[in-house]
Amino acid sequence: MKLSAKEFMASIRDDNILYHEEIVCSIAHSRMLVEHEMLSREESEQIIEALEEIDRDIKNGKIRFDTDAEDIHEYIENLLVERVGTIGRKLHRARSVNDQVVMDSRLFLKNEAISCREMINDLLDTLEVLATEHQNTIIPGYSHLQRAQPITLAYHLLAYYQMFKRDGIRFDNCIECIDMMPPDSGALAGTILETDRSEMMKELGFASMLPNAMDAISDRDFAMEFTNCCAITMMHLSRFCEDLILWSSVEFDFIEIADKYTTGSKMMPKKKNLDVAELIRGKTGRVYGDLINLLTVFKGLPMAYNRDMQEDKYAVLDAANTLESSLSLFVEMVKTIKINRGEMQKAAKYGYMNAVELSQYLYDKGVDYDEIPEIVSKVIGYAINRGSAIEELWLDDLKNFSQKFDSDVYDEIAIRNVIESKKSTGSTSFKSVEEQLAQIKRDKKRK
């Protein structure tokens, strides 16, 4: 697509999403100008009334964005001047476009970060409910995608709970970094006009004021931090989606996802593809790209403002939209999961994952350490040939491999006992999982 220089430099296609923040910040700025006698009260009232009307008209679709405007700031100002005349130009006093960009962006991203945090909370609640329901559902725990040790489904879900809990904490920290209002920066060095933005800060809901004007207009760390939070959360969603995709396959048959989150195949109607999960997994790379985009744009910029900075809008907005849509659909999808307890427990039982406990049993009985691997390997091979779990073998069968085996071995290798035998904090034992869920409830009460 061939563009003119003016079209190439315009950012209205990306930053029009900030129209509401531009209007809200302009209203607050108008009131501040009245306090410092740079605008009369009557002029301010006219400006505020017109801006509120413009806000409603855009929301209701009565106004379409003019792509001839350079950016959202020029566009809103032009609409304002059309309605109130040249007094609309007085809003320029004691602020620059550099100010407006940062103020609008911080206000917008603060709300986006809060929205993401709330969605993560919804996901955490969903995982807590599911984990509570499945404290006694036994599944294989995997290492290198090979069956390793028996665990409970609740334990597996609580591992993801902790990941997303950290994501929530990251967004909390991100909100704190975003929630700072720029001072009257002008182009970069401040303004000769006497102003005080403290009332504006309260009106707009910012927690604090940035102390340095040059830093305020040239910094986009808050945008990078937000995008980084999005990228890490997407990575966790992607990992979870991979588990769901595997678990729903015929080879696993652990779960079933509602049809609305899957698609079939015209050629192979027997298939049920987890397209939503696959797309979330795929879109993760897109958000990584948004973060790399931001970091790369800013890595060589001199102080203070440079036009390169307008490239932050697309990356940040894309990361926000991608994460929010992914979180929303993921939570809905997880709520529809049907758990096939029978297949999960069958996989755990016939996965020979109690071999570790069998080895420990022989060691406790005094069998030489170097002999144990061979004995256990032969027992497993025998069980596989018979199509049996280790605990289904007769004691006489086990004694063929070592006379140290006795009837007490069955207590040691029973799958539930293997799980419950874990003594360490944060383990898969039923008692530990119960405590992890109890801690979640205590943490909620403290909030």
Backbone hydrogen bonds, N-H to C=O, Kabsch-Sander energy under -0.5 kcal/mol:
donor,donor_aa,acceptor,acceptor_aa,energy
8,F,4,S,-2.6
9,M,5,A,-1.9
10,A,6,K,-1.1
11,S,70,E,-3.2
12,I,70,E,-0.9
14,D,11,S,-1.4
15,D,11,S,-3.0
16,N,12,I,-1.1
17,I,14,D,-0.7
18,L,15,D,-2.0
19,Y,16,N,-1.7
22,E,18,L,-2.7
23,I,19,Y,-2.1
24,V,20,H,-2.8
25,C,21,E,-2.7
26,S,22,E,-1.7
27,I,23,I,-2.2
28,A,24,V,-2.0
29,H,25,C,-2.3
30,S,26,S,-2.3
31,R,27,I,-1.8
32,M,28,A,-1.9
33,L,29,H,-2.2
34,V,30,S,-1.5
35,E,31,R,-1.8
36,H,32,M,-1.3
37,E,34,V,-1.8
38,M,33,L,-3.1
39,L,33,L,-0.9
44,S,40,S,-2.5
45,E,41,R,-2.5
46,Q,42,E,-2.1
47,I,43,E,-2.6
48,I,44,S,-3.1
49,E,45,E,-2.5
50,A,46,Q,-2.2
51,L,47,I,-2.7
52,E,48,I,-2.6
53,E,49,E,-1.8
54,I,50,A,-2.5
55,D,51,L,-2.5
56,R,52,E,-2.0
57,D,53,E,-2.5
58,I,54,I,-2.4
59,K,55,D,-2.2
60,N,56,R,-2.4
61,G,58,I,-1.3
62,K,57,D,-2.5
63,I,57,D,-1.1
67,T,65,F,-0.8
69,A,66,D,-1.6
75,Y,71,D,-2.1
76,I,72,I,-2.4
77,E,73,H,-2.0
78,N,74,E,-2.6
79,L,75,Y,-2.1
80,L,76,I,-2.4
81,V,77,E,-2.7
82,E,78,N,-1.9
83,R,79,L,-1.1
83,R,80,L,-0.7
84,V,80,L,-2.6
85,G,81,V,-2.0
87,I,84,V,-0.6
88,G,85,G,-1.9
89,R,86,T,-1.7
90,K,87,I,-1.3
91,L,88,G,-1.2
92,H,89,R,-1.9
93,R,90,K,-1.8
95,R,92,H,-1.7
100,Q,96,S,-2.1
101,V,97,V,-2.9
102,V,98,N,-1.6
103,M,99,D,-2.7
104,D,100,Q,-2.8
105,S,101,V,-2.4
106,R,102,V,-2.7
107,L,103,M,-2.3
108,F,104,D,-2.7
109,L,105,S,-3.0
110,K,106,R,-2.1
111,N,107,L,-1.6
112,E,108,F,-2.1
113,A,109,L,-3.0
114,I,110,K,-2.2
115,S,111,N,-2.2
116,C,112,E,-2.5
117,R,113,A,-2.4
118,E,114,I,-2.3
119,M,115,S,-2.0
120,I,116,C,-2.3
121,N,117,R,-2.2
122,D,118,E,-1.9
123,L,119,M,-2.1
124,L,120,I,-2.8
125,D,121,N,-2.4
126,T,122,D,-2.1
127,L,123,L,-2.6
128,E,124,L,-2.3
129,V,125,D,-2.2
130,L,126,T,-2.2
131,A,127,L,-2.8
132,T,128,E,-2.3
133,E,129,V,-1.8
134,H,130,L,-1.1
135,Q,132,T,-0.8
137,T,134,H,-0.7
138,I,136,N,-0.7
139,I,151,I,-2.7
141,G,149,Q,-2.9
143,S,146,Q,-2.5
146,Q,143,S,-1.7
148,A,141,G,-3.1
149,Q,141,G,-1.3
151,I,139,I,-2.8
153,L,137,T,-3.1
154,A,134,H,-1.6
156,H,152,T,-1.8
157,L,153,L,-2.6
158,L,154,A,-2.4
159,A,155,Y,-1.2
160,Y,156,H,-1.3
161,Y,157,L,-2.1
162,Q,158,L,-2.0
163,M,159,A,-1.5
164,F,160,Y,-2.7
165,K,161,Y,-2.3
166,R,162,Q,-2.0
167,D,163,M,-1.7
168,G,164,F,-2.2
169,I,165,K,-2.0
170,R,166,R,-2.5
171,F,167,D,-2.2
172,D,168,G,-2.1
173,N,169,I,-2.4
174,C,170,R,-2.4
175,I,171,F,-2.7
176,E,172,D,-1.7
177,C,173,N,-1.7
178,I,174,C,-2.4
179,D,175,I,-2.3
180,M,178,I,-3.0
181,M,208,S,-3.1
185,S,183,P,-1.7
188,L,185,S,-0.7
190,G,185,S,-3.2
195,T,193,L,-0.7
201,M,197,R,-2.7
202,K,198,S,-1.6
203,E,199,E,-2.7
204,L,200,M,-2.7
205,G,201,M,-0.7
205,G,202,K,-0.5
206,F,201,M,-2.0
207,A,179,D,-1.1
208,S,179,D,-1.1
210,L,181,M,-3.0
216,A,212,N,-2.2
217,I,213,A,-1.8
218,S,214,M,-1.4
219,D,215,D,-1.7
223,A,220,R,-0.5
224,M,220,R,-2.0
225,E,221,D,-3.1
226,F,222,F,-2.1
227,T,223,A,-2.4
228,N,224,M,-2.6
229,C,225,E,-2.4
230,C,226,F,-2.2
231,A,227,T,-2.5
232,I,228,N,-2.4
233,T,229,C,-2.2
234,M,230,C,-2.6
235,M,231,A,-2.0
236,H,232,I,-1.9
237,L,233,T,-2.5
238,S,234,M,-2.7
239,R,235,M,-2.1
240,F,236,H,-2.2
241,C,237,L,-2.8
242,E,238,S,-2.2
243,D,239,R,-1.7
244,L,240,F,-2.3
245,I,241,C,-2.7
246,L,242,E,-2.3
247,W,243,D,-3.1
248,S,244,L,-1.7
249,S,246,L,-1.4
252,F,249,S,-0.6
253,D,249,S,-3.3
254,F,247,W,-2.4
255,I,247,W,-1.3
256,E,338,K,-1.7
261,Y,258,A,-1.9
262,T,259,D,-2.1
263,T,273,N,-1.9
271,K,268,M,-2.3
273,N,263,T,-3.1
275,D,273,N,-1.8
276,V,261,Y,-1.4
278,E,274,L,-2.5
279,L,275,D,-2.7
280,I,276,V,-2.3
281,R,277,A,-2.2
282,G,278,E,-2.3
283,K,279,L,-3.1
284,T,280,I,-0.9
285,G,282,G,-0.9
286,R,282,G,-0.6
287,V,283,K,-1.6
288,Y,284,T,-2.1
289,G,285,G,-2.1
290,D,286,R,-1.6
291,L,287,V,-2.0
292,I,288,Y,-2.5
293,N,289,G,-2.6
294,L,290,D,-2.1
295,L,291,L,-2.5
296,T,292,I,-2.5
297,V,293,N,-2.4
298,F,294,L,-1.9
299,K,295,L,-1.0
301,L,298,F,-1.2
309,M,306,N,-2.0
310,Q,307,R,-1.9
311,E,308,D,-2.3
312,D,309,M,-1.9
313,K,310,Q,-1.1
315,A,311,E,-0.9
316,V,312,D,-2.5
317,L,313,K,-2.8
318,D,314,Y,-2.5
319,A,315,A,-2.2
320,A,316,V,-2.5
321,N,317,L,-2.7
322,T,318,D,-2.5
323,L,319,A,-2.4
324,E,320,A,-2.6
325,S,321,N,-2.2
326,S,322,T,-2.1
327,L,323,L,-3.3
328,S,324,E,-2.3
329,L,325,S,-2.1
330,F,326,S,-2.6
331,V,327,L,-2.5
332,E,328,S,-1.8
333,M,329,L,-2.7
334,V,330,F,-2.8
335,K,331,V,-1.8
336,T,332,E,-0.6
336,T,333,M,-1.4
337,I,334,V,-1.4
338,K,256,E,-2.6
339,I,337,I,-0.5
340,N,254,F,-3.5
341,R,339,I,-1.2
344,M,340,N,-2.1
345,Q,341,R,-2.7
346,K,342,G,-2.2
347,A,343,E,-2.5
348,A,344,M,-1.8
349,K,345,Q,-2.4
350,Y,346,K,-2.7
351,G,348,A,-0.7
352,Y,349,K,-0.6
353,M,348,A,-0.6
355,A,352,Y,-0.9
358,L,354,N,-2.0
359,S,355,A,-2.4
360,Q,356,V,-2.4
361,Y,357,E,-2.4
362,L,358,L,-2.0
363,Y,359,S,-2.2
364,D,360,Q,-2.7
365,K,361,Y,-1.4
366,G,363,Y,-1.6
367,V,362,L,-2.4
371,E,368,D,-1.4
372,I,368,D,-1.1
375,I,371,E,-1.8
376,V,372,I,-2.7
377,S,373,P,-2.3
378,K,374,E,-2.1
379,V,375,I,-2.2
380,I,376,V,-2.5
381,G,377,S,-2.4
382,Y,378,K,-2.3
383,A,379,V,-2.4
384,I,380,I,-2.7
385,N,381,G,-2.1
386,R,382,Y,-1.5
387,G,383,A,-0.8
387,G,384,I,-0.8
388,S,383,A,-2.8
392,E,389,A,-1.4
393,L,390,I,-1.6
398,L,394,W,-1.9
399,K,395,L,-2.4
400,N,396,D,-0.9
400,N,397,D,-0.7
401,F,398,L,-1.7
402,S,398,L,-1.3
405,F,402,S,-1.4
409,V,406,D,-2.1
410,Y,407,S,-1.3
411,D,408,D,-0.5
412,E,408,D,-1.1
413,I,409,V,-1.9
414,A,410,Y,-1.0
418,V,414,A,-2.5
419,I,415,I,-2.1
420,E,416,R,-2.5
421,S,417,N,-1.6
422,K,419,I,-1.2
427,S,424,S,-1.3
433,V,429,S,-2.8
434,E,430,F,-2.2
435,E,431,K,-1.9
436,Q,432,S,-2.4
437,L,433,V,-2.3
438,A,434,E,-2.1
439,Q,435,E,-2.5
440,I,436,Q,-1.7
441,K,437,L,-1.8
442,R,438,A,-2.2
443,D,439,Q,-2.7
444,K,440,I,-1.9
445,K,441,K,-1.9
446,R,442,R,-1.8
447,K,443,D,-1.1
